[in-house]
Amino acid sequence: MKTVLKALKVIVLTIVTFGLYGAYWIFVNMFADDEVPDRDDPQKAARNAQDTITLTWLHFLNR
């Protein structure tokens, strides 16, 4: 019984931790600077990918 409770505790804490980190990540990416003059093309592409992922999650959460 103790093993099951420990496993459930780990699962719940993992969900909470990733949920908090995910919320932080979305919040940071929503208000990040898009126009940084010294970015090269791979960095711009990575920023666009982060924007796309952020918008996808926000759309999913607003369903």
C-alpha positions as CSV (number, residue, x, y, z in Angstrom):
1,M,0.0,0.0,0.0
2,K,2.9,2.4,0.8
3,T,4.4,1.7,-2.6
4,V,1.2,2.7,-4.4
5,L,0.9,5.9,-2.4
6,K,4.4,6.8,-3.1
7,A,3.9,6.2,-6.8
8,L,0.7,8.3,-6.8
9,K,2.6,11.1,-5.0
10,V,5.3,11.1,-7.6
11,I,2.8,11.2,-10.4
12,V,0.8,14.1,-8.9
13,L,3.9,16.1,-8.1
14,T,5.2,15.5,-11.7
15,I,1.9,16.8,-13.1
16,V,1.9,19.8,-10.9
17,T,5.6,20.6,-11.6
18,F,5.3,20.3,-15.3
19,G,2.0,22.3,-15.2
20,L,3.7,25.2,-13.4
21,Y,6.7,25.0,-15.7
22,G,4.5,25.0,-18.7
23,A,2.5,28.0,-17.5
24,Y,5.8,29.8,-16.9
25,W,7.1,28.9,-20.3
26,I,3.9,30.1,-22.0
27,F,3.9,33.3,-20.0
28,V,7.5,34.1,-20.9
29,N,7.1,33.3,-24.6
30,M,3.9,35.4,-24.8
31,F,5.8,38.6,-23.8
32,A,9.3,37.9,-25.3
33,D,10.9,40.3,-27.6
34,D,10.4,39.3,-31.2
35,E,12.6,41.9,-32.8
36,V,16.2,41.4,-31.7
37,P,18.5,42.8,-34.4
38,D,21.5,40.4,-34.0
39,R,19.5,37.2,-34.4
40,D,20.5,35.0,-37.3
41,D,18.1,32.8,-39.3
42,P,18.3,29.6,-37.1
43,Q,17.5,31.7,-34.0
44,K,14.6,33.4,-35.8
45,A,13.3,30.0,-36.9
46,A,13.6,28.7,-33.3
47,R,11.7,31.8,-32.0
48,N,8.9,31.2,-34.6
49,A,8.7,27.6,-33.5
50,Q,8.4,28.7,-29.8
51,D,5.6,31.1,-30.8
52,T,3.8,28.4,-32.7
53,I,3.9,26.0,-29.8
54,T,2.8,28.7,-27.3
55,L,-0.2,29.7,-29.5
56,T,-1.1,26.0,-29.9
57,W,-1.1,25.4,-26.2
58,L,-3.1,28.6,-25.6
59,H,-5.6,27.5,-28.2
60,F,-5.8,24.1,-26.6
61,L,-6.3,25.5,-23.1
62,N,-9.1,27.9,-24.3
63,R,-11.2,25.1,-25.9
